[in-house]
Amino acid sequence: MRKLSAQFGVLSLCALSLAGCATPGEENRADSYTAGQVNQRQLAQVVTILAVMPARVQVSNAQNQRTAQIVGGLLGAGLGAGLGAGVANSTTAGVLGGLGGAGAGVAAGSLVGSTTMVDGVSITYEQGNQTFNSAQVGRVCEYVPGKAVMVQSSPTETRIQANHACPPPQGK
Protein backbone atom coordinates (compact mmCIF):
# COMPACT_ATOMS: atom_id res chain seq x y z
CA MET A 1 0.00 0.00 0.00
CA ARG A 2 2.88 2.36 0.69
CA LYS A 3 3.96 1.88 -2.93
CA LEU A 4 0.46 2.83 -4.09
CA SER A 5 0.49 5.90 -1.86
CA ALA A 6 3.89 6.96 -3.25
CA GLN A 7 2.52 6.56 -6.80
CA PHE A 8 -0.44 8.80 -5.94
CA GLY A 9 1.97 11.38 -4.53
CA VAL A 10 4.09 11.37 -7.70
CA LEU A 11 0.96 11.53 -9.87
CA SER A 12 -0.35 14.46 -7.82
CA LEU A 13 2.91 16.38 -8.15
CA CYS A 14 2.90 15.77 -11.91
CA ALA A 15 -0.68 17.00 -12.18
CA LEU A 16 0.13 20.06 -10.11
CA SER A 17 3.12 20.98 -12.25
CA LEU A 18 1.35 20.33 -15.55
CA ALA A 19 -1.99 21.92 -14.62
CA GLY A 20 -0.72 25.50 -14.90
CA CYS A 21 -3.28 28.14 -14.18
CA ALA A 22 -5.11 29.72 -17.06
CA THR A 23 -5.10 33.48 -17.35
CA PRO A 24 -8.73 34.49 -16.92
CA GLY A 25 -10.02 37.15 -19.28
CA GLU A 26 -7.53 36.62 -22.09
CA GLU A 27 -10.38 35.43 -24.32
CA ASN A 28 -12.13 38.79 -23.74
CA ARG A 29 -9.28 41.01 -24.94
CA ALA A 30 -9.82 43.13 -28.06
CA ASP A 31 -7.03 41.22 -29.81
CA SER A 32 -8.45 37.74 -29.01
CA TYR A 33 -10.75 36.00 -31.44
CA THR A 34 -12.70 32.74 -31.46
CA ALA A 35 -12.09 30.18 -34.18
CA GLY A 36 -15.42 31.23 -35.76
CA GLN A 37 -14.21 34.84 -36.06
CA VAL A 38 -10.97 33.97 -37.83
CA ASN A 39 -10.99 34.49 -41.62
CA GLN A 40 -14.38 36.20 -41.33
CA ARG A 41 -15.27 39.59 -42.69
CA GLN A 42 -16.00 42.00 -39.85
CA LEU A 43 -16.88 45.66 -40.00
CA ALA A 44 -13.91 47.83 -39.04
CA GLN A 45 -14.03 51.58 -38.51
CA VAL A 46 -11.62 54.24 -37.42
CA VAL A 47 -12.75 55.92 -34.20
CA THR A 48 -11.25 58.68 -32.09
CA ILE A 49 -10.42 57.73 -28.51
CA LEU A 50 -11.20 60.64 -26.21
CA ALA A 51 -10.37 59.13 -22.81
CA VAL A 52 -8.94 55.93 -21.34
CA MET A 53 -9.62 55.07 -17.72
CA PRO A 54 -8.77 52.00 -15.64
CA ALA A 55 -11.59 49.55 -15.04
CA ARG A 56 -12.11 46.15 -13.43
CA VAL A 57 -13.86 43.44 -15.46
CA GLN A 58 -15.50 40.32 -14.04
CA VAL A 59 -14.60 37.25 -16.14
CA SER A 60 -15.03 33.50 -15.94
CA ASN A 61 -12.57 31.59 -13.76
CA ALA A 62 -14.17 28.19 -14.47
CA GLN A 63 -11.02 26.67 -15.99
CA ASN A 64 -8.93 27.47 -12.90
CA GLN A 65 -11.76 26.17 -10.69
CA ARG A 66 -11.80 22.82 -12.56
CA THR A 67 -8.01 22.58 -12.37
CA ALA A 68 -8.09 23.23 -8.61
CA GLN A 69 -10.72 20.49 -8.16
CA ILE A 70 -8.68 17.95 -10.16
CA VAL A 71 -5.39 18.76 -8.44
CA GLY A 72 -7.12 18.88 -5.03
CA GLY A 73 -8.71 15.49 -5.68
CA LEU A 74 -5.40 13.92 -6.73
CA LEU A 75 -3.46 15.40 -3.82
CA GLY A 76 -6.24 14.45 -1.38
CA ALA A 77 -6.37 10.89 -2.72
CA GLY A 78 -2.61 10.46 -2.38
CA LEU A 79 -2.47 11.96 1.08
CA GLY A 80 -5.58 10.08 2.27
CA ALA A 81 -4.31 6.75 0.95
CA GLY A 82 -0.90 7.27 2.54
CA LEU A 83 -2.34 8.28 5.89
CA GLY A 84 -4.97 5.55 5.87
CA ALA A 85 -2.47 2.83 5.05
CA GLY A 86 0.19 4.23 7.37
CA VAL A 87 -2.00 4.74 10.43
CA ALA A 88 -4.07 1.56 10.18
CA ASN A 89 -1.43 -0.49 8.33
CA SER A 90 -4.26 -1.87 6.17
CA THR A 91 -5.02 -1.87 2.44
CA THR A 92 -8.72 -1.27 3.12
CA ALA A 93 -7.92 1.74 5.29
CA GLY A 94 -5.63 3.04 2.55
CA VAL A 95 -8.35 2.73 -0.10
CA LEU A 96 -10.96 4.34 2.15
CA GLY A 97 -8.51 7.08 3.13
CA GLY A 98 -7.77 7.70 -0.55
CA LEU A 99 -11.46 7.99 -1.41
CA GLY A 100 -12.12 10.31 1.52
CA GLY A 101 -9.06 12.40 0.70
CA ALA A 102 -10.10 12.68 -2.95
CA GLY A 103 -13.55 13.92 -1.93
CA ALA A 104 -12.08 16.44 0.48
CA GLY A 105 -9.58 17.61 -2.16
CA VAL A 106 -12.30 18.15 -4.77
CA ALA A 107 -14.37 20.05 -2.20
CA ALA A 108 -11.38 22.22 -1.33
CA GLY A 109 -10.76 22.89 -5.04
CA SER A 110 -14.38 24.03 -5.34
CA LEU A 111 -13.54 26.97 -3.07
CA VAL A 112 -11.82 28.64 -6.05
CA GLY A 113 -14.36 31.15 -7.37
CA SER A 114 -16.10 30.65 -10.72
CA THR A 115 -15.47 34.31 -11.58
CA THR A 116 -12.61 36.70 -10.94
CA MET A 117 -11.80 40.36 -11.51
CA VAL A 118 -9.13 41.34 -14.04
CA ASP A 119 -7.65 44.64 -15.17
CA GLY A 120 -9.55 46.40 -17.89
CA VAL A 121 -10.02 49.75 -19.55
CA SER A 122 -12.98 52.00 -20.05
CA ILE A 123 -12.56 53.66 -23.43
CA THR A 124 -14.63 56.71 -24.32
CA TYR A 125 -14.57 57.26 -28.06
CA GLU A 126 -16.18 59.32 -30.76
CA GLN A 127 -17.72 57.73 -33.82
CA GLY A 128 -19.21 60.13 -36.31
CA ASN A 129 -20.90 62.80 -34.24
CA GLN A 130 -21.74 60.50 -31.29
CA THR A 131 -19.79 59.60 -28.16
CA PHE A 132 -19.71 56.01 -26.88
CA ASN A 133 -17.96 54.01 -24.18
CA SER A 134 -16.59 50.48 -24.38
CA ALA A 135 -15.22 48.51 -21.39
CA GLN A 136 -12.64 45.92 -22.36
CA VAL A 137 -10.07 43.58 -20.83
CA GLY A 138 -6.70 45.21 -21.33
CA ARG A 139 -4.15 47.56 -19.83
CA VAL A 140 -4.41 51.34 -19.73
CA CYS A 141 -0.97 51.70 -21.33
CA GLU A 142 -2.23 49.94 -24.49
CA TYR A 143 -4.47 52.90 -25.37
CA VAL A 144 -3.94 56.63 -25.83
CA PRO A 145 -6.29 59.37 -27.03
CA GLY A 146 -6.31 59.55 -30.81
CA LYS A 147 -7.22 57.36 -33.77
CA ALA A 148 -7.82 53.62 -33.30
CA VAL A 149 -9.43 50.78 -35.24
CA MET A 150 -12.69 49.38 -33.89
CA VAL A 151 -13.76 45.92 -35.06
CA GLN A 152 -17.47 45.31 -34.78
CA SER A 153 -18.49 41.63 -34.99
CA SER A 154 -22.10 42.32 -33.99
CA PRO A 155 -24.23 45.44 -33.55
CA THR A 156 -23.42 45.52 -29.81
CA GLU A 157 -19.88 44.08 -29.66
CA THR A 158 -16.99 46.47 -30.16
CA ARG A 159 -13.33 45.57 -30.01
CA ILE A 160 -11.20 48.67 -30.02
CA GLN A 161 -7.71 47.62 -31.01
CA ALA A 162 -4.76 48.85 -28.98
CA ASN A 163 -3.21 51.98 -30.47
CA HIS A 164 -0.15 52.12 -28.23
CA ALA A 165 2.54 49.74 -26.98
CA CYS A 166 3.19 49.39 -23.25
CA PRO A 167 6.75 50.03 -22.11
CA PRO A 168 8.75 46.84 -21.45
CA PRO A 169 8.93 45.67 -17.82
CA GLN A 170 11.86 47.05 -15.80
CA GLY A 171 15.00 44.93 -15.87
CA LYS A 172 14.38 43.28 -19.25
Order of alpha helices (4+ residues) and beta strands (2+ residues): alpha-beta-alpha-alpha-beta-beta-beta-beta
